[in-house]
Amino acid sequence: MSESQSERSEIIFPADANAIGNLFGGRLMQFIDLVGAMAASRHARAFTVTASMDHLDFVAPVHVGDLLILKASVNRAFRTSMEVGVKAMVEDVREQKLRHVSSAYLTYVAVDREGKGLVVPGLECETDHQRRRWEDAGRRREMRAGETLRKKRLREQLGSEWNV
């Protein structure tokens, strides 16, 4: 697990923020997706595409001038997909403290240049904490599969005019 971990740092500039100086949620999602993709690609040793982002929690605002630290780790590898957990924190460099601002779980699929799924290596858990994350990822996958099936059935039931 530790071999695929990725980290990214960003200084937040005014172009990244709304009128009151808070980082746009969509921009934070982009940073989360980028660091998550780095971890997934490292693990798969291949290109990866984002299949889903869920359990995204905005815990606290990020302000212009803040130093944003994002850390990602593959929680579990399935056949061609992987769940990656990302934690975002703001670092107070003067006090050397971190403040948690966001967390998310993303699913990535390893693909070749034509977009065909590739089998990914298994994942070795080295600590009790990693084993807990591995087990939790399996439960989240079951929930995602149930929700995907529910939405598919709803779309079929509503037909082509579902958005009207």
C-alpha positions as CSV (number, residue, x, y, z in Angstrom):
1,M,0.0,0.0,0.0
2,S,2.7,2.5,0.9
3,E,4.4,2.2,-2.5
4,S,1.5,3.9,-4.3
5,Q,0.9,6.8,-1.9
6,S,1.0,10.2,-3.5
7,E,1.2,13.7,-2.2
8,R,0.5,17.1,-3.9
9,S,0.8,20.6,-2.5
10,E,-0.9,23.7,-3.8
11,I,-0.8,27.4,-2.8
12,I,-4.3,28.8,-3.2
13,F,-4.4,31.9,-5.4
14,P,-7.3,34.4,-6.0
15,A,-8.2,32.7,-9.3
16,D,-8.9,29.5,-7.4
17,A,-11.4,31.2,-5.1
18,N,-14.9,32.6,-4.9
19,A,-15.8,36.3,-4.1
20,I,-15.2,35.7,-0.3
21,G,-11.8,34.2,-0.8
22,N,-12.7,30.5,-0.3
23,L,-11.4,27.8,-2.6
24,F,-14.0,26.7,-5.2
25,G,-15.3,23.2,-4.4
26,G,-14.8,22.2,-8.0
27,R,-11.2,23.3,-7.9
28,L,-10.7,21.2,-4.7
29,M,-12.3,18.3,-6.5
30,Q,-9.9,18.7,-9.4
31,F,-6.9,18.6,-7.0
32,I,-8.3,15.5,-5.3
33,D,-8.8,13.8,-8.6
34,L,-5.3,14.6,-9.7
35,V,-3.5,13.2,-6.6
36,G,-5.9,10.2,-6.5
37,A,-5.0,9.4,-10.2
38,M,-1.3,9.6,-9.3
39,A,-1.7,6.9,-6.6
40,A,-3.9,4.7,-8.8
41,S,-1.5,5.0,-11.7
42,R,1.5,4.1,-9.5
43,H,-0.3,1.1,-8.2
44,A,-1.6,-0.1,-11.6
45,R,1.6,0.8,-13.4
46,A,-0.8,2.0,-16.2
47,F,-3.0,4.8,-17.3
48,T,-6.1,5.2,-15.1
49,V,-9.4,6.9,-15.6
50,T,-11.8,8.2,-12.9
51,A,-14.9,6.0,-12.6
52,S,-16.4,7.8,-9.6
53,M,-15.9,10.1,-6.8
54,D,-18.0,9.6,-3.7
55,H,-18.1,10.3,0.0
56,L,-16.7,13.8,-0.7
57,D,-16.8,15.8,2.5
58,F,-16.0,19.5,2.7
59,V,-15.0,19.8,6.3
60,A,-13.7,23.3,6.5
61,P,-13.0,26.2,4.0
62,V,-9.7,26.7,2.3
63,H,-8.7,30.3,1.9
64,V,-6.6,32.3,-0.6
65,G,-2.9,32.1,0.5
66,D,-3.4,28.7,2.3
67,L,-1.0,25.9,1.6
68,L,-3.1,22.9,0.6
69,I,-1.6,19.4,1.2
70,L,-3.4,16.4,-0.5
71,K,-2.5,12.8,0.3
72,A,-3.7,9.8,-1.6
73,S,-3.5,6.1,-1.0
74,V,-4.9,3.0,-2.8
75,N,-7.3,1.4,-0.2
76,R,-8.1,-1.7,-2.2
77,A,-7.5,-3.2,-5.7
78,F,-10.2,-5.2,-7.4
79,R,-9.9,-6.7,-10.9
80,T,-9.4,-3.6,-13.0
81,S,-10.5,-1.0,-10.5
82,M,-9.0,0.5,-7.4
83,E,-10.5,2.6,-4.6
84,V,-8.3,5.5,-3.6
85,G,-8.8,7.5,-0.4
86,V,-7.7,11.2,-0.4
87,K,-7.3,13.5,2.5
88,A,-6.9,17.2,2.1
89,M,-5.3,19.4,4.8
90,V,-4.2,23.0,5.1
91,E,-0.8,23.5,6.6
92,D,-0.1,26.4,9.0
93,V,3.6,26.7,8.2
94,R,4.3,29.1,11.2
95,E,2.7,26.8,13.8
96,Q,3.6,23.5,11.9
97,K,0.0,22.3,12.3
98,L,-2.3,20.6,9.8
99,R,-6.0,21.3,9.6
100,H,-8.3,18.7,7.9
101,V,-10.4,20.3,5.2
102,S,-11.7,17.5,3.0
103,S,-11.8,13.8,2.4
104,A,-13.0,11.7,-0.5
105,Y,-13.1,8.2,-2.0
106,L,-12.5,7.7,-5.7
107,T,-12.6,4.7,-8.0
108,Y,-10.2,4.5,-10.9
109,V,-10.0,1.9,-13.6
110,A,-6.7,0.9,-15.2
111,V,-6.8,1.0,-19.0
112,D,-4.6,0.6,-22.0
113,R,-4.1,3.2,-24.8
114,E,-7.4,2.1,-26.4
115,G,-9.3,2.4,-23.2
116,K,-9.7,-1.3,-22.5
117,G,-9.5,-2.4,-18.9
118,L,-6.3,-3.9,-17.5
119,V,-6.0,-6.2,-14.6
120,V,-4.3,-4.5,-11.6
121,P,-2.0,-6.1,-9.1
122,G,-3.3,-7.1,-5.7
123,L,-2.7,-5.0,-2.6
124,E,-0.6,-6.0,0.4
125,C,-1.7,-4.6,3.7
126,E,1.2,-3.8,6.0
127,T,-0.6,-2.5,9.1
128,D,-3.9,-2.9,11.0
129,H,-4.9,0.6,9.8
130,Q,-4.3,-0.5,6.2
131,R,-6.3,-3.7,6.8
132,R,-9.2,-1.7,8.1
133,R,-9.1,0.6,5.1
134,W,-9.0,-2.5,2.8
135,E,-12.1,-4.0,4.5
136,D,-14.0,-0.6,4.5
137,A,-13.3,-0.3,0.8
138,G,-15.0,-3.6,0.1
139,R,-18.1,-2.4,2.0
140,R,-18.2,0.9,0.1
141,R,-17.9,-1.1,-3.2
142,E,-21.0,-3.1,-2.3
143,M,-22.9,0.1,-1.5
144,R,-21.8,1.7,-4.8
145,A,-22.8,-1.4,-6.8
146,G,-26.3,-1.3,-5.2
147,E,-26.7,2.4,-5.9
148,T,-25.5,2.0,-9.5
149,L,-28.1,-0.8,-10.1
150,R,-30.9,1.3,-8.5
151,K,-30.1,4.3,-10.8
152,K,-29.9,2.0,-13.9
153,R,-33.4,0.6,-13.1
154,L,-34.8,4.1,-12.5
155,R,-33.4,5.3,-15.8
156,E,-35.0,2.3,-17.6
157,Q,-38.3,2.9,-15.8
158,L,-38.4,6.6,-16.7
159,G,-37.4,6.1,-20.3
160,S,-36.0,8.7,-22.6
161,E,-38.0,11.6,-21.1
162,W,-36.5,11.2,-17.6
163,N,-35.0,14.7,-17.6
164,V,-38.3,16.5,-18.4
